[in-house]
Amino acid sequence: AGIPPEAHRYQVNGRTPLEWFIDRYHITTDKHSGIRNDPNAWFPDSDGFIAAVGRIVYLSVETVRIVEGLPGALTGGC
């Protein structure tokens, strides 16, 4: 869906940043306090959500590019 393959190559604890974001993007309510966490409130409109996804994809692609440019000794030969 327009997401570069490189964005899926950068992982943090076995998951891409985009996977982490999507996994955490749901409404929850704490059982004890009743505090509601609504990620829709993080963004004033859908453009904010789309921009966040774009930033996550950009970060992932650029990280892959930078790491691939490092000498093998610095990356553990990866």
C-alpha positions in Angstrom: 0.0 0.0 0.0 2.8 2.4 -0.9 5.1 1.4 2.0 8.6 0.8 0.8 10.0 -2.7 1.5 12.9 -1.2 3.4 10.4 0.0 6.1 9.8 -3.6 7.0 13.5 -4.5 7.3 14.1 -2.3 10.4 12.9 -4.0 13.5 12.9 -3.3 17.2 12.5 -6.4 19.4 11.4 -8.4 16.4 8.8 -6.0 15.1 8.8 -3.0 12.8 8.0 0.4 14.3 4.9 0.4 12.2 3.8 -2.9 13.7 4.4 -1.4 17.2 2.3 1.7 16.3 -0.6 -0.3 14.9 -0.6 -2.7 17.8 -0.8 0.1 20.3 -3.4 2.1 18.3 -6.6 1.0 20.1 -8.9 2.5 22.8 -8.3 1.0 26.2 -9.7 1.8 29.7 -7.8 1.0 32.8 -9.8 -1.3 35.0 -8.8 0.2 38.3 -8.7 4.0 37.5 -11.2 4.1 34.7 -8.9 6.3 32.7 -9.5 5.9 29.0 -6.6 6.0 26.6 -8.0 7.0 23.2 -5.3 7.3 20.5 -7.7 9.1 18.3 -7.3 12.0 20.6 -3.6 12.2 19.8 -4.4 13.6 16.4 -6.7 16.5 15.7 -7.7 15.0 12.4 -7.0 12.0 10.1 -4.1 14.0 8.6 -2.2 13.7 11.9 -2.5 9.9 11.8 -1.4 9.8 8.2 1.6 12.1 9.0 2.5 9.9 12.0 2.6 6.8 9.8 4.7 8.7 7.2 7.2 9.7 9.9 7.4 6.1 11.2 8.0 4.8 7.6 10.6 7.5 6.9 12.4 6.7 10.2 12.5 3.0 9.3 13.7 3.5 5.7 16.4 6.0 6.8 17.6 3.8 9.6 18.1 0.9 7.2 19.9 3.2 4.8 22.3 4.5 7.5 23.0 1.0 9.0 23.7 -0.4 5.5 26.2 2.3 5.0 28.2 1.5 8.1 31.3 -0.7 8.0 30.6 -4.3 8.7 32.6 -4.2 12.0 30.2 -1.6 13.4 27.1 -3.6 12.5 28.2 -7.0 13.5 28.5 -8.1 9.9 24.7 -7.7 9.4 
